[in-house]
Structures are given as structure tokens and as C-alpha cells.
Amino acid sequence: MSKELQINQDENYDLLGDIDQTQNAVRKLLQTKHFQQLGEAGVFAIIQKAKSLKINAFDALSGSLYYLNGKTGMSAEMMNTLIRSNGHSITKDPKSTETNCILHGKRKDNGDSWTCSFSIEDAKRAGIYNEKTPWGKYPSNMCFNRALSNLARQLFPDVIKGCYEIDELKSFADNTSPINYSRQEASEVEMVVELTEEQIQDFYTNFNGDVEMTKAYVKYCMDKQRWSESQTISELQKAGEASHKAYKNWIKKQKLPDLSSSMLVQAELVSFDASEGD
């Protein structure tokens, strides 16, 4: 047996052992609700990518890495961290504005440099701008994220190893709802979900039978979570039974305007309780 073949066999055994170890870890993690939302494929992909990038697996699972539509993405914060921790540099051009970010990058190892920029106009041309999303609320941050991701792919591909920034992954999904998505806090990353008018009206009609009270509850959730209408409805639909229970608790605290409205709401709650008992 040649030395080269022996080395290849050893590498294969190491790979199989590593996969087996990761699968055991995934099974344990999936015992918690948070990781169940990511799904087995998502948890496995994130852990393996974290190993490749040499970052802490729990940091990766807590929002540094994402799994979306079969691809693993990375937060802009983690991209920035990895590039700088490898000794490379990124500087923001003084000519940058609230709606246009210009970044200069330089490699530590060979001195190669590159400049990338991204603006709101670029976002509009790409069809990803919507003022109701973070693009309208935090244009400076969003332009920085895109400029950084472009710079990383062109000057530091060995650092990010094929990862796209999470907002880019969402734009690649052709406006479909993300799946197996490891989210950061809403203040850091906001999932962009756009429902059609028909989908919104269908939710109001069918959620509990009282369109006006459902609209009031959605408005309450929007104000509390600082979500858009589409995002709020999408989250309520995903939560299923938990959403109905939360609605019931909310409705009990409301001062209904008249007896007929109160009787209608109580009838709906009784109907829902009865259905739960079946």
C-alpha cells in the first residue's frame, strides 16, 4: 500500500468520524425548541461550516451563521470579525454617505488592495429596495453590509469561504419565505417577508372570525415587536396554536366597546376552546 493511499484513507476515516460526531451533537441540540426550528439539516450545515471557518459552533448557531434554502450564509458582523482577526484591514472612505458606502480593503499577506461600494441606487436597480424594510429604516447599515460582502468575496474569499451575507441570501430566494433561518435579535437583522394583499386579507378573515379584532391584535404586535404587517402575520401563522393562545390572553385584557361585540368574542373563544378539547 502506497504512502499516498494510506494518507487518503486516514483522511477519509477522519472525515467519517467528524461527521458522526457532528450528527451526535445535532441530535442532542434538536431536543431544544430553538434548534428544532433550524431543523436537522440547518444545524448540521451550520456546525460544519463553523468548523471550516474555525469559529465557535454556538456563536455560529446563535446568529453568526444562517441556513437558508440549502445555503449557509454569514452575518456582516462575522464577516468583519473574521477579516480583521486574520490581520487584514478594512477602512471606510470619508466620502461615504448615509446612502452610499465605500470600503477599502487591504490584505496583510501580500498587500493586495480593493475598493467596493454599494448605494441605495444600487439596491433600487437590483430590485431589493423597499423603504418598509431595513433598506428604508437603516440605509447606512444595509449599504455597509452589501459593500462589505462584495469586498470580502473579491479580496478575502479565503476568509469567508463562499458565504454570502444573509440579506443577499434572502434576495436570492425570489421573495419566498426563509426556512431554517437562524435569527439574530430584531435590532440586528430583520427578516424581510412580503405577503400579498390577498394573503393578508385571508389571514384577517380566518384567524379567529372577527376581522376587526384581528386587525387590532396585529397592530398591537406590530407596535410591540416593531415588525411590518406582513412580518407580523407571517410570525403569527408560523406560531400556530401559540398565536391563538396569546390572542386569547390579549383579548381578555381589552375593554370591548359594547355587549354585542363582547358576546361575539366570547363565542369565538368558546368555539376555540371546544375545538382544542376534541
GIJOWO-V431143 format. One record per residue. N is the residue number from 0. PHI is phi in whole degrees, 0 to 359 (999 if undefined). Layout:
N,PHI / N,PHI
//
This chain:
0,999 / 1,289 / 2,297 / 3,297 / 4,294 / 5,296 / 6,297 / 7,297 / 8,295 / 9,299 / 10,296 / 11,297 / 12,296 / 13,297 / 14,298 / 15,296 / 16,295 / 17,294 / 18,297 / 19,298 / 20,297 / 21,295 / 22,297 / 23,296 / 24,295 / 25,299 / 26,300 / 27,289 / 28,295 / 29,289 / 30,282 / 31,256 / 32,297 / 33,301 / 34,282 / 35,297 / 36,293 / 37,287 / 38,85 / 39,299 / 40,296 / 41,294 / 42,297 / 43,298 / 44,297 / 45,294 / 46,297 / 47,295 / 48,293 / 49,299 / 50,297 / 51,297 / 52,275 / 53,62 / 54,240 / 55,298 / 56,298 / 57,287 / 58,297 / 59,297 / 60,289 / 61,269 / 62,135 / 63,284 / 64,238 / 65,225 / 66,235 / 67,217 / 68,51 / 69,81 / 70,239 / 71,258 / 72,245 / 73,223 / 74,290 / 75,298 / 76,299 / 77,290 / 78,303 / 79,301 / 80,297 / 81,294 / 82,298 / 83,287 / 84,291 / 85,272 / 86,91 / 87,278 / 88,233 / 89,225 / 90,233 / 91,265 / 92,294 / 93,300 / 94,281 / 95,298 / 96,234 / 97,298 / 98,244 / 99,209 / 100,251 / 101,242 / 102,240 / 103,247 / 104,243 / 105,216 / 106,277 / 107,286 / 108,286 / 109,231 / 110,80 / 111,302 / 112,229 / 113,205 / 114,235 / 115,226 / 116,222 / 117,209 / 118,230 / 119,299 / 120,298 / 121,297 / 122,296 / 123,293 / 124,295 / 125,279 / 126,75 / 127,251 / 128,277 / 129,210 / 130,292 / 131,276 / 132,259 / 133,304 / 134,299 / 135,273 / 136,275 / 137,228 / 138,300 / 139,297 / 140,295 / 141,293 / 142,294 / 143,298 / 144,302 / 145,289 / 146,297 / 147,295 / 148,297 / 149,297 / 150,296 / 151,297 / 152,292 / 153,271 / 154,248 / 155,232 / 156,296 / 157,289 / 158,274 / 159,269 / 160,51 / 161,85 / 162,281 / 163,257 / 164,292 / 165,301 / 166,295 / 167,294 / 168,300 / 169,294 / 170,290 / 171,289 / 172,283 / 173,56 / 174,66 / 175,274 / 176,290 / 177,296 / 178,234 / 179,50 / 180,251 / 181,275 / 182,264 / 183,271 / 184,298 / 185,300 / 186,291 / 187,263 / 188,222 / 189,246 / 190,288 / 191,268 / 192,232 / 193,239 / 194,268 / 195,283 / 196,299 / 197,295 / 198,295 / 199,295 / 200,294 / 201,297 / 202,295 / 203,300 / 204,287 / 205,253 / 206,298 / 207,216 / 208,94 / 209,240 / 210,299 / 211,294 / 212,291 / 213,296 / 214,298 / 215,295 / 216,291 / 217,298 / 218,298 / 219,299 / 220,293 / 221,299 / 222,293 / 223,287 / 224,265 / 225,61 / 226,255 / 227,283 / 228,299 / 229,297 / 230,297 / 231,298 / 232,297 / 233,299 / 234,293 / 235,295 / 236,293 / 237,292 / 238,287 / 239,60 / 240,300 / 241,299 / 242,295 / 243,293 / 244,294 / 245,295 / 246,296 / 247,299 / 248,295 / 249,292 / 250,295 / 251,295 / 252,270 / 253,274 / 254,265 / 255,285 / 256,292 / 257,208 / 258,294 / 259,297 / 260,295 / 261,297 / 262,296 / 263,296 / 264,296 / 265,298 / 266,296 / 267,295 / 268,293 / 269,297 / 270,298 / 271,292 / 272,298 / 273,295 / 274,293 / 275,291 / 276,284 / 277,291
//
